[in-house]
Amino acid sequence: MRKSTEKEIQEVTALVLDTRARIEELLQNGKKVHIIWDFDGVLMDSRSDDVFTLTGFNLEAYFAHEERLLFQSPDRGLWLLPIAHNAGSIPRFPPERFTQDIVTARSSTLAIRVHMFCLAWSLPIRWILFLGHQPKQGSYRIILESLKDDLDYYIFCIDDSAKHIEAFKNVSTEMGLDSRTFGIVSPIVRTYTKEELKEYFDRVMSAVGNTPLRVRDPSDDVNGFLVLPEGLKQFKAEMNTVVSQQHSSGHYFELRNAFIKAFGEVGTGRFKTDDDLNRAMYEFILGLHCS
């Protein structure tokens, strides 16, 4: 495990831009494009995969690390902005002819970080398939089956594992889709050394307290990571608080709208101020519970 050289990063960037050019050419010729993305090491960086390796493939330590970062969207990989991030007021590719899926080995609570990433970047994703330890071949088959009858579709699969790309190519051949499918192995890119990764892991895992904390990135002191020292337990508590607040807000505005409908807008109707309205709503609720 080592930090990528500038030349290696440039080579992967060139691969990304070449792939984007192929996609743009297909779209310009009236075709449709669908991409099947791997997540770790492709859409996001390889940090989590490297932590798994660093811990000696210790699932308990790996889960503990990921659960402490459930509120932290993973850092982006090199493929995100040039291609996958087809969002905003003026998308790079026509959304009706450019679609995307994610097929990832993540599952269980690890899947939360995928959702956080997609929400943070507003990614237009059709399907996210969480596989755990199941082979990707079956998911590739399901996706290709959904697209094969539309002869305008060309499908790219981008993964950091040559084994998975080989599986995609095998399924494509079995289904007679060789001429419309492209498998691309994305080389690993690391912006940190092994020593910096160890220091990062220690900082994340040594954070203590009952509130979210920000820890600095040893490989980039300007940036940091939002850590939940109590992990999944803390994430659940924070989310339950948010859900409870939303329910309370929903009940409040339901009653407020009913009062305004019955008594007129604040200032022009029966209630001259918000305080007057809130006081009347409180007395109404108190009456319901005391009657």
matplotlib code that plots the C-alpha trace (Angstrom):
import matplotlib.pyplot as plt

x = [0.0, 1.5, 0.6, 0.0, 2.5, 1.5, 2.1, -0.3, -3.0, -2.6, -3.0, -6.2, -7.5, -6.7, -8.7, -11.6, -11.6, -11.2, -14.2, -16.2, -15.3, -16.6, -19.9, -20.3, -19.7, -22.4, -24.9, -24.1, -25.0, -28.4, -27.5, -28.2, -25.6, -25.9, -23.1, -22.7, -20.5, -18.5, -18.5, -15.3, -12.3, -14.3, -17.1, -15.5, -11.8, -10.1, -9.7, -12.3, -10.9, -7.4, -8.6, -10.0, -6.6, -4.8, -6.8, -5.8, -9.3, -10.9, -14.6, -15.3, -12.7, -13.8, -17.4, -16.5, -14.5, -17.4, -20.0, -18.1, -18.2, -21.9, -22.5, -19.3, -19.8, -16.8, -14.2, -14.9, -13.0, -11.7, -14.8, -17.4, -17.2, -16.3, -19.0, -21.2, -22.2, -24.7, -26.7, -27.4, -29.5, -27.5, -26.5, -23.5, -25.4, -29.1, -30.8, -33.3, -30.4, -27.8, -28.6, -26.5, -26.6, -24.3, -23.3, -21.3, -20.1, -21.4, -24.5, -26.1, -25.0, -22.2, -24.8, -25.7, -22.5, -23.4, -26.7, -25.0, -22.6, -25.4, -27.4, -24.5, -23.7, -27.3, -26.3, -29.1, -28.9, -31.4, -30.6, -28.2, -27.5, -25.9, -24.4, -22.5, -20.4, -22.5, -20.8, -21.6, -22.3, -26.0, -26.5, -24.8, -27.2, -30.3, -29.1, -28.3, -31.6, -33.4, -31.6, -30.9, -34.2, -33.5, -31.0, -29.9, -28.4, -24.6, -23.5, -20.3, -19.1, -16.4, -14.8, -11.4, -11.3, -10.3, -12.2, -15.5, -14.9, -14.2, -17.4, -19.3, -17.7, -18.7, -22.3, -22.3, -21.0, -23.6, -26.4, -25.0, -24.3, -20.5, -21.0, -22.9, -20.9, -17.6, -15.7, -13.2, -10.8, -10.1, -6.6, -6.4, -5.6, -4.3, -3.7, -2.1, 0.8, 0.4, 1.7, -0.8, -3.6, -2.5, -2.6, -6.0, -7.4, -6.0, -7.5, -10.9, -10.9, -9.5, -12.2, -14.3, -17.4, -21.2, -21.3, -20.0, -16.4, -14.2, -10.8, -8.0, -6.8, -3.1, -2.6, -4.4, -4.5, -7.0, -9.7, -11.1, -13.7, -16.9, -16.7, -19.4, -17.3, -20.1, -20.7, -23.9, -25.6, -24.9, -26.1, -29.4, -29.9, -29.1, -31.5, -34.3, -33.9, -34.3, -37.3, -38.9, -38.3, -39.9, -42.9, -43.4, -43.0, -45.5, -48.1, -47.5, -48.1, -51.1, -52.8, -51.5, -52.9, -56.3, -56.4, -55.5, -58.2, -60.8, -59.8, -57.8, -54.2, -52.1, -52.3, -55.5, -57.7, -58.6, -55.0, -52.8, -49.5, -47.9, -47.7, -51.5, -52.0, -49.5, -51.2, -54.6, -53.2, -51.6, -54.9, -56.7, -54.3, -54.4, -58.2, -58.1, -55.8, -57.6, -61.2]
y = [0.0, 3.3, 6.8, 7.2, 9.1, 12.2, 10.1, 7.4, 9.9, 11.5, 8.1, 7.4, 10.9, 10.3, 7.0, 8.9, 11.6, 9.1, 7.2, 10.5, 11.2, 7.8, 8.4, 11.9, 10.4, 7.7, 10.3, 12.7, 9.8, 9.4, 6.4, 5.8, 5.1, 3.2, 2.9, 0.2, 1.7, 0.0, 2.2, 1.9, 2.8, 4.2, 6.7, 7.2, 6.9, 3.7, 4.8, 2.4, -0.6, 0.3, 0.5, -3.1, -4.2, -2.2, -4.0, -7.4, -7.9, -7.7, -7.2, -6.0, -3.3, -2.3, -2.0, 0.0, 2.4, 2.8, 3.2, 6.1, 7.9, 7.4, 11.2, 11.7, 11.4, 9.5, 11.4, 11.3, 9.2, 10.5, 9.3, 11.3, 14.8, 14.2, 11.6, 10.4, 13.8, 14.4, 16.8, 20.5, 22.9, 22.0, 18.3, 17.3, 14.4, 14.3, 12.6, 10.7, 9.0, 8.7, 6.4, 4.8, 2.0, 1.1, -2.5, -2.7, -5.3, -3.1, -4.1, -3.7, -0.5, 0.0, 0.8, 4.0, 5.6, 4.9, 6.7, 9.6, 9.9, 9.9, 12.4, 14.7, 14.8, 14.6, 11.6, 10.5, 6.8, 4.3, 1.2, 0.6, -3.1, -4.1, -7.5, -8.3, -11.3, -12.4, -12.4, -9.5, -11.6, -12.1, -8.3, -7.7, -10.2, -8.4, -5.0, -6.2, -8.0, -4.8, -3.0, -5.6, -5.1, -1.4, -1.6, 2.0, 1.3, 0.9, -0.3, 0.5, -1.3, 0.4, -1.4, -1.5, -5.3, -7.1, -10.1, -8.2, -6.8, -10.3, -11.5, -8.6, -9.5, -13.1, -12.2, -9.8, -12.6, -15.1, -12.6, -11.7, -8.1, -7.9, -5.2, -2.9, -3.4, -2.1, -3.2, -0.9, -1.7, 1.5, 1.6, 2.4, 6.0, 6.9, 10.4, 9.2, 7.1, 3.9, 5.9, 8.6, 6.0, 4.5, 7.9, 8.7, 5.4, 6.0, 9.5, 8.2, 5.3, 7.2, 10.0, 10.0, 11.8, 11.8, 14.5, 14.4, 15.5, 16.6, 15.1, 16.3, 14.4, 13.6, 13.7, 17.0, 19.2, 21.6, 18.9, 16.6, 13.9, 14.1, 11.3, 9.7, 8.4, 6.1, 4.8, 3.2, 3.8, 7.5, 7.6, 6.0, 8.5, 11.5, 10.1, 9.4, 13.0, 14.3, 12.1, 13.2, 16.9, 16.4, 14.7, 17.6, 20.1, 18.3, 18.2, 21.9, 23.1, 20.8, 22.5, 26.0, 25.6, 24.5, 27.5, 29.9, 28.3, 28.8, 32.2, 33.9, 34.9, 36.1, 39.9, 40.2, 37.6, 36.8, 36.5, 39.6, 38.0, 34.5, 34.5, 34.9, 32.0, 29.8, 30.5, 29.6, 26.4, 25.4, 26.0, 23.9, 21.0, 21.3, 21.2, 18.0, 16.3, 17.6, 17.0]
z = [0.0, -1.1, -2.2, -5.9, -7.9, -10.0, -13.1, -11.9, -11.0, -14.5, -16.1, -14.3, -15.1, -18.7, -18.6, -17.0, -19.7, -22.5, -21.2, -21.0, -24.6, -25.6, -23.7, -25.3, -28.8, -28.2, -27.0, -29.8, -32.2, -30.6, -28.5, -24.8, -22.1, -18.9, -16.4, -13.7, -11.0, -8.3, -5.2, -3.1, -5.1, -8.0, -7.1, -3.7, -2.8, -1.6, 2.1, 3.5, 1.5, 2.7, 6.3, 5.9, 4.7, 7.4, 10.1, 8.7, 7.2, 10.7, 10.0, 13.6, 13.4, 9.9, 10.8, 13.9, 11.7, 9.2, 11.9, 13.4, 10.0, 9.2, 9.1, 6.9, 3.2, 1.8, -0.2, -4.0, -6.5, -9.8, -11.7, -9.8, -11.2, -14.8, -15.4, -12.5, -11.2, -13.9, -11.8, -11.4, -13.5, -16.7, -16.6, -18.7, -20.3, -21.2, -18.2, -20.4, -22.2, -19.5, -16.5, -13.7, -11.2, -8.3, -7.6, -4.3, -1.9, 0.9, 2.9, 6.3, 8.1, 5.6, 3.0, 4.8, 3.7, 0.0, 0.5, 2.3, -0.6, -3.2, -1.3, -0.7, -4.4, -5.6, -7.8, -10.2, -9.5, -10.8, -8.7, -5.8, -5.3, -2.0, -2.2, 1.0, 0.1, -2.9, -6.3, -8.6, -11.6, -10.7, -10.4, -13.7, -15.3, -13.7, -15.0, -18.5, -18.7, -17.9, -20.8, -23.5, -25.5, -26.0, -28.9, -28.4, -25.0, -24.5, -21.1, -19.3, -16.1, -14.1, -11.2, -9.4, -9.6, -12.7, -11.4, -11.4, -14.9, -16.2, -14.7, -16.4, -19.7, -19.3, -18.6, -21.6, -23.9, -22.6, -23.3, -26.7, -25.7, -26.5, -29.1, -26.7, -23.4, -22.2, -19.1, -17.5, -14.7, -12.7, -11.1, -7.4, -6.5, -3.1, -1.8, 1.4, 2.6, 4.7, 7.7, 7.1, 6.8, 10.2, 11.8, 10.3, 11.6, 15.1, 15.2, 14.1, 16.5, 19.5, 19.4, 22.6, 23.7, 23.2, 20.5, 16.9, 16.6, 13.7, 13.4, 11.1, 8.1, 8.5, 4.7, 4.3, 7.4, 5.9, 5.7, 8.3, 9.1, 11.2, 13.7, 15.9, 18.9, 20.0, 16.4, 15.4, 18.8, 18.4, 14.8, 15.8, 18.6, 16.3, 13.6, 16.1, 17.3, 13.7, 13.0, 16.3, 15.4, 12.0, 13.5, 16.0, 13.2, 11.1, 13.9, 14.7, 11.1, 10.6, 13.6, 12.6, 9.1, 10.5, 12.8, 10.0, 7.8, 10.5, 11.9, 9.1, 8.5, 11.5, 11.6, 9.5, 11.2, 14.8, 15.9, 15.7, 16.4, 16.2, 20.0, 20.1, 17.6, 19.5, 22.8, 21.4, 19.9, 23.2, 25.1, 22.4, 22.9, 26.7, 26.5, 24.5, 26.9, 30.1, 28.9]

ax = plt.figure().add_subplot(projection="3d")
ax.plot(x, y, z, "-o")
ax.set_aspect("equal")
plt.show()
